[in-house]
Amino acid sequence: MTEKTIHEGRNVKRFREMLGIKQEALASALGDDWNQKKISLLEGKESIESTILEGVAKALKVPVDAIKNFTEEAAYNIIGNTITNNDNVASISLINNNPIFNPIDK
């Protein structure tokens, strides 16, 4: 089995989008040296310099390790565990597994 490479820039983008933060807002949080174009370029990098990654993680309020270690498999596991643990009983109750059909309606 081959080890998958972590694309840190793509992970920054994923976290930014999950948090509903626009590139411009992240750039603003990082300081005057940053702009939307620079964030876009950063999100295209497979590997990000550690001091920059620390600043981005702080601005996004996520741990650096979350950006460094985020994978599709981890996301699927989190989603899978979230859906199956009945935390969201209200939406689950909307699914009717035993529908009743009235023959007169047919």
Phi, psi and omega per residue, in radians:
M1 nan 2.268 -3.127
T2 -1.497 2.493 3.126
E3 -1.398 2.301 -3.124
K4 -1.446 2.453 3.107
T5 -1.446 2.449 3.076
I6 -1.492 2.237 3.106
H7 -1.734 1.693 -3.028
E8 -1.090 -0.676 3.131
G9 -1.096 -0.748 3.112
R10 -1.129 -0.630 3.116
N11 -1.182 -0.656 3.052
V12 -1.024 -0.794 3.139
K13 -1.069 -0.765 -3.138
R14 -1.046 -0.860 3.129
F15 -1.090 -0.761 3.141
R16 -1.014 -0.805 -3.123
E17 -1.203 -0.690 3.117
M18 -1.087 -0.564 -3.137
L19 -1.520 -0.062 3.109
G20 1.246 0.546 -3.116
I21 -1.810 2.251 3.109
K22 -1.382 2.755 3.128
Q23 -0.984 -0.705 -3.133
E24 -1.078 -0.707 -3.127
A25 -1.190 -0.700 3.095
L26 -1.126 -0.758 3.108
A27 -1.019 -0.766 3.137
S28 -1.092 -0.704 3.139
A29 -1.180 -0.458 -3.117
L30 -1.474 -0.292 3.063
G31 2.115 3.135 -3.037
D32 -1.151 -0.415 -3.127
D33 -1.319 -0.123 -3.032
W34 -1.888 2.621 3.022
N35 -2.585 3.069 -3.077
Q36 -1.019 -0.738 -3.115
K37 -1.074 -0.724 -3.134
K38 -1.171 -0.652 3.077
I39 -1.125 -0.749 3.113
S40 -1.030 -0.778 3.109
L41 -1.131 -0.701 3.121
L42 -1.057 -0.736 -3.116
E43 -1.200 -0.233 3.095
G44 -1.582 -0.146 -3.088
K45 -1.470 2.349 3.097
E46 -1.228 -0.665 -3.122
S47 -2.208 2.371 -3.096
I48 -2.062 2.378 3.109
E49 -0.934 2.415 -2.995
S50 -1.023 -0.689 -3.130
T51 -1.176 -0.642 3.102
I52 -1.198 -0.756 -3.130
L53 -1.076 -0.677 3.102
E54 -1.099 -0.730 3.121
G55 -1.145 -0.726 3.122
V56 -1.130 -0.789 3.140
A57 -1.057 -0.725 3.120
K58 -1.115 -0.753 3.139
A59 -1.129 -0.634 3.136
L60 -1.470 -0.167 -3.111
K61 1.058 0.747 3.043
V62 -2.240 2.683 3.101
P63 -1.155 2.557 3.091
V64 -0.997 -0.709 -3.129
D65 -1.078 -0.519 3.108
A66 -1.105 -0.717 3.126
I67 -1.254 -0.709 -3.107
K68 -1.185 -0.557 -2.990
N69 -1.941 0.017 -3.095
F70 -1.158 2.258 3.084
T71 -2.341 2.851 3.082
E72 -1.037 -0.707 -3.120
E73 -1.055 -0.738 3.120
A74 -1.100 -0.722 3.124
A75 -1.098 -0.774 3.125
Y76 -1.102 -0.691 3.115
N77 -1.115 -0.747 3.135
I78 -1.114 -0.796 -3.141
I79 -1.116 -0.783 3.140
G80 -1.059 -0.763 3.136
N81 -1.208 -0.578 -3.134
T82 -1.220 -0.713 -3.082
I83 -1.254 -0.625 -3.021
T84 -1.547 -0.079 -3.048
N85 -1.695 0.240 3.044
N86 1.065 0.404 3.065
D87 -1.129 -0.552 -3.046
N88 -1.892 1.123 -3.065
V89 -1.078 -0.591 -3.106
A90 -1.051 -0.807 -3.115
S91 -1.297 -0.532 3.126
I92 -1.185 -0.627 -3.115
S93 -1.198 -0.247 3.113
L94 -1.315 -0.263 -3.138
I95 -1.546 2.112 3.139
N96 -1.744 1.870 -3.108
N97 -1.416 -0.225 -3.138
N98 -2.258 1.247 -3.103
P99 -1.175 2.573 3.116
I100 -1.923 2.188 3.120
F101 -1.864 2.290 3.113
N102 -1.564 2.062 -3.101
P103 -1.085 -0.411 3.118
I104 -1.203 -0.566 3.134
D105 -1.165 -0.388 -3.039
K106 -1.349 nan nan
